[in-house]
Amino acid sequence: MGTEDLVSKGYDIPPEIQGQVTVTTLDKIYNWSRERSIWPMMFGLACCAIEMIAAAASRYDIARMGMEVMRPSPRQSDLMIVSGTVTKKMIPQIVRLYNQMPEPKYVLAMGACASGGGPFKEGYTVVSGVDKFVPVDVYIPGCPPTPQALMHGFMTLMKKIEGQSIKDVSWYQKAPSTPLPIPVLGPDLMNPDQYAKIYAATHPAASEADQSESEEVQA
């Protein structure tokens, strides 16, 4: 907020410092610095990774947005770009990498495959969207999306960061953060959060016996 805005709101600003003083909030400074220093994680899954590489090259040059430092370690990254087809064999590793990233962290689903399975959605090896296992902040449509579309996704993420407040974000709360459950690849992909439902569906007799026992205990 400039001094002209403060004067218009009735604040008494000495004329000699008008035009030289700016009043802002801690949230605005904090978010301004974060949104212009995003460090993506350096990995690609499929063909969308080629467009991601092109966005970092000289023609598009994401360095002007402060995003050129792609880190090879999740512990030094705050943006996961899921660029390509997510298979059932790969999703446990993606969730594990996500859990190793420090807060604040964001996920960008690049392309139709990462967003919803894409043309391989009916395949038995493909996950129908990475958002079934990790929270996604920005979706970029396309197969594959162009480097311009990826840059638009970056700017959309920057706007989201700009609107966040230290008072509300989860990583500044006193409650400890809980890591996401890592899926297990068995006969099919299994989410540990769904183990009780899987057991009940595959062992109906045992689940009925457990239910009857619980009813007897309550009686």
N, C-alpha and C positions, 0 to 999 in steps of 0.2 A: 504494500500500500504506500503510495507516494505522499509527499507532504501536501500536494494540492488536494488530494482526497481527504486528508485529515483536516485541512482548513475548511473545506466545504462542509464537513460534519461538525464544525464548531470548535475544533481544537485551536488553541492559541499557539501558533508556531512563529517564532521570531523571523522577520523577513530575511535576515542575513544567512539563515540556514535553510530556507525554503529552496527546494530543488537539489539539496545535497544530502538529505536524510530520507531513508526508507524504513518503514516499520513493517515487519512481517511476523509470521508465527514460526514456532519451532517445527511444526509439522511440515510447513512449506519448504523450509531450508533442508530438512532431513529427507523429504521425498524428492526434492529437486536433485540432491546429490545422488540418491539411490537410483533414480530412473535414468541417469546419465552415466552410470558406471555398472551396468549389468554385465555379469560374466557368465556366458552360456557354457554348458558342459560340452566337451568336444567328443561327440559320438554321433554316428548316423546309422540308421537301420536299413534303409533301402534307397530307392531312386530319388526320394525327396531330399536326401542328403546332398545330391549334386547341386540342387537349387540353393541349398543352404551355403554350400561352398562358394557358389557364384555370387551370393549376396555379400560375402566377405571379400571378394576380389575388387579390383580397381574400378570396374564400371559402376558398381553400386556402393561399395565402400561403407560398410556399417561402422567403420571406425569413427566416422563423423557423429555417430550417435552414442559413442562410448561403449560399444558392444563387441569390439574386435578381439578382446582377450578371451579366447576359448580355452578353458582350463581342462587338462586331462584328468583331474581329480575331482570327485564330487564334493570333497571337503572345501574346495576353493571356488565352488560354483553356486550361483543363486538362480539360474534359469536352466531348466531341462527342456530342450527342444526335441520332441519325439518326432523324428523325421523319417517316416516310412512305415511299412507293414509291421504290426506287432504280432508276433507269433506266440503261441502258448509256451514254447520253450524259452522265449526271451523275456516274457513279462515278469517272472520272479527276479531276474537280474535288474530290470528297470525299477521295480519296487525297492529292491535292496539299495540301489544307487540313490533313489529318492530319499530313503531314510537316512543316508549318510550325508546328505546336503544340509548345511546349517540354515537356520532361519535368519531372515526371511527368504523364502524360496518360492519359485513360480514354475508352472508347467505350461508349455505351449504345444498344442497338438497340431502338427504341420501336415496338411494333406488329408485326403478322404480316408486313407487307411488308418491313420492314427486317430482320426475323429470318429469313425464308425465302422471300420472294416474294409471300406472301399470295394473294389471289384472282387476281392478275395473273401468277402464276408461269409459266403456259404461254405468256404473250405473248413475242414475239420481241424486244421492247425492254427487258425487265425482268431485273434481276439477281436470282438466287434466293438472296438473303441477302447483306448487306453484309459478313458475316464471311468471305466468299471473298477479300476484298481488304484488309480492315483487321481487326486483332484486337478482338474484342468482349468486354467485361468483364461486362455485365449484359444479359439479354434480358427484355423486358416483353411478355407475350402480350396479344392483344386486337386488335380491328379496329373502331374504334380503341380502345386502352386508355383507361380513365378517368383523370382527374387523380389519383385515389387510387392507382391502379396505378402511375402514374409516380412518385409520392412513395414508394411501397414500393420501386420500383427504386432511387431515390436512397438510401434507408436500406440497401438491400442493398449498394450500392456503398460506403457509409460503413463497413459491417462489413468489407468486403474491404480497404479502406484501413487499417482499424484493425488488421488482422492482418499487415500488411507490416512488414518489418524493413530498416533501412538496410544491413545486411550482405548482404542477398540481392537487393534490387531492382536492375534492370539499369542504371538511370540513375546509380548511384553506383559503377559498375565502371570500371576503367581502359580497357577496350576501347571504341573509338568506336562510337557508334550508327549503324546503317545505315538510310537512308531506304527506305521501301517503294517498290517499282517502280510507276510510274504506268501504268495500263492504257492501251492505244492503241485508239481507236475507228476501225476500218477497215470492211471488209465485215462483220466481227463484232468483238466485244470480245476483244482479245488481251492476255494478260499477258506482259510481257517475260521473265519467268522461264521461260515455256513456248516461247520462240522456237525452240529447238533441236528440240523435239518437233513443233512446227508445220511446220518446214522438212522434217523427216524424213517427216512424213505427206503433205506436198504435193509433195515431190521424191524419190520412192523410188529412182529411178535414180541421182541424185546422191549420196544417202546410202549406197547400196550401193557406189558407186565410192570414196567417202571411206573406207568401212570396209575395202575391199580394199587401198587404199593404206596405211592404218594397219597392216594385217596384213603387208604387204610390208616396211614399215619395221621392224617388230618382228622379222621373220625375218632 
